[in-house]
Amino acid sequence: MASPLDVINNTTAATGSSGSSSATATTKKAEDPQDRFLKLLVTQMKNQDPLNPLDNAEVTSQIAQISTVSGIDKLNASINGMSSSMLAAQSLQASSMIGRGVLAEGNHMELTEVGAIAGLELSAPADKVVVTILGPAGETVESIDLGAREAGLSTFAWDGQPEGAAEQLPAGSYRFKVDAFNENGSKVTATTLGYGRVHSVSIDGGVTLNTASLGAIPVASVRQII
């Protein structure tokens, strides 16, 4: 004799594989599996063979299983609701960043008429940090000696006018790299942090900030807001 839980599972599988109408499928989906299980169990107990009654341990196990499934469904619904609420709150916060500058992992900075700004993150203190600004073809346009820097995140500015040049370089996006060394001359790991101004926010399963120089970046990747 099939158990109520087996009947529910077989019915669900058949519903998913058959070509029944959408109205019937919606009704079956909306029906509470717990109610169906209890109805089937009561019916089966009424019509059971007195000489071969239902096994109490099996019935108890099936009741526990159906309760667990129902609890998981409710937990999933609660988590989905919380995720939606968190995404809405995060979107609202991100919208306030439009027009602001952000630092995120990358190697581009945006030069304007007032200069450019970018950042770096050192894994350990460095006695010498040098930033090399690169042109469109990868050529060096200027080297900036930042001196000693502590471990962690720091920013630097560039006026866009190389030493000896008569005027500022053309506005636009410039790449840069960072070389850092400790007092023994050993290299210190340096992560470049590019700068971008947020011009819009996208929401598609997460919150993304759209910038000109850094492109689209997840809001979670922002290291500093300027």
N, C-alpha and C positions, 0 to 999 in steps of 0.2 A: 504494500500500500504506500503510495507516494505521500511524503510529508507535506504539510501546508507550505513550508518554506520552498520545497522543490516545485510545488505548483506555481507559486509566485514567480520564482526564477524562470520557469519554463514559459509562463505567460508573458513575462517581460521580454524574453528573447524572441518569442514568436511575434510580439507586437512590433519589435524593432526591425524584424526581417520581412514582415508581410507588407503588402501594398494597400492596406486599409485606408479609409478616408481620414482626412486630417481631423475631423470632428471626433471620430472614435478614438484616434490616437491621443488627442488632447484629453479626453475623458479618462482614459486608462492612466495617463501620466499624472493627472491631477488626483486620482484616487490614492489615498494614504495606504502604503504597503502594510503598515501596522494594523489598520482596520481590516484589510483583506486577509491578513494572516489570522487574526482572531476569529473572523467569520468562518474561514475554512477550518480552523481548529475545532470550533464548536460543532460545525456540521459533521466533521470527521468523527468527533467523540460520540455524537448522537447515533451515528451509523456504524460504529466500530463492531467488529466481531467479538462477542463476549468471550470466545475461546482464544482469541488472539488480540488482546487489548493493546492500546498504544503504550509504548515504552515511556515511563515517566522521565527517565534521564534524558531521552532523546527530545521529548517535548520541552523540558526545561532548557536544554541546550539551544533549541531553535528559538525559544522566547528570548534568550539572552542575545542571540545573534541578531534577531530583528530589532531589538532595542538598541543594540550597538550601531546598526546601520542607520536607524532613525536619528540617533544622537550625532553621528558623523555628519548627516545631511544638515542638521540644524547648526552644527558648528561651522560647516562650510558656508552656510548662508550668512552667519554672523561675521565670519572673516571677510567675505566678499563685501558686506556692508561697511565694515571698518575700512577696507582698502579703498572703497569709493569715497568715503568721507575724508580719508587722509590725502587722496589724490586731489580732491577739490580744495582742501586747505593749502596743499603745496602749490597748486596752480595759482591761488590767490596771492600767496607770498611771492611767487616767481614774477607775477605781473608787476609787482612794485620795483623789480629790477630793470625794467625797460628804461633805457637811457643811461643806465649805470655801467661802469666798467667792471670787468671781472678778470681774475687771474685763474688760469686752468693749465693743466699740463699741455705743453705745446712749445713751438719755437718761432712763433710769429709775433711781431709787434706792429702797431699801426702808427705811422709817422704822420702828424698833422702839422699845421703852421706853428703850433706851440710845442712841438717835440713829440716824444714817445715815451712810454713806460712799459716795463716788463718785470718779471721776477725770477727768482731761482730758489731752490731748496737744497741745502747741503746736508749730507748724512753725518758730518762731523765738522768741527771748527776748521777753518782754512786760513793760512797766513797770506795767501795770495790768490785772488780771484780775478780772472780776466774774461771780459765779455767781448766776443768778436761779432761785429755786425756784418752781415753778408748782403751783397747786392743781388739783382735778378738772376745773374749768371753764376752765382755762387762765389763771386769775387769778394775779397775783404774790402770793406769801405771804411771801417774804423775799428780800432781796438780800445776798449775802455778798461783801465786798471782800477778795480774796486778796492784794492788793498785787502785787508783782513776782514773776514766775516765770521759771525758765530754760526753754529749749526742751526738748521731750521730754515724757515722762510724769510726772505728779504726781497726788497724791490730796488730797482735802479731806474734812472731816467737817462734819456739820450736826446740831445738837442737837435740831432739830425744834420749837424754841420761839422764835417770832419775837420781836424786840425789843419790849418793852412788854406782851407777852402774859403772862397769869397762869399758863398751863399749856402743856404740850406739845400739838402738833397730834395728831389721831388717827393711829394707826399705819396703815401701808399704803404703796402705791406712789406716788411723787411724780416728776413730770417736772422736768427742769432744763435750762437753756441756759447757755452760756458766751460772754462777750464779752471779747476781749483786744485791747490796744492797745500799740504801741511808744511810745518817747519823743516821736516826732513826731505822735502821735495817729492814726497809720495802723492799720488793723485787722490783727491777726495771726490767721492761720487756727488755729482751735481745734476739735479733735475731742472730743466728749463720750464718756466711758467710763462706762457704767452698771455698777451692782453687782448681783450676784445670788448667792444661796446655792444650791449644787448639791444637789439632793435625789435625783437618779437619773441613770443613764447609759443611753443607747440605742445599739444597734449595728445599723446597716442600711446596709451598704456604706461605712460610716464611723462615727466615734465622735461622738456628740452628747451634750452636757451639758444636762440639763433643770433650769431654774431658775424661780422664781416670778415675779420682776420682769423678767427679760430673755427669758423663754421658752426655747425650744430653740436652743442655739448650738453650732456645730461646735467641737470641742476646739482646732482650729488657730486659731480667732479669739480665744482668751483672751490678753489682754495682760499680766495679772498675777494671781497667786494670793495671796489675803490670808488 
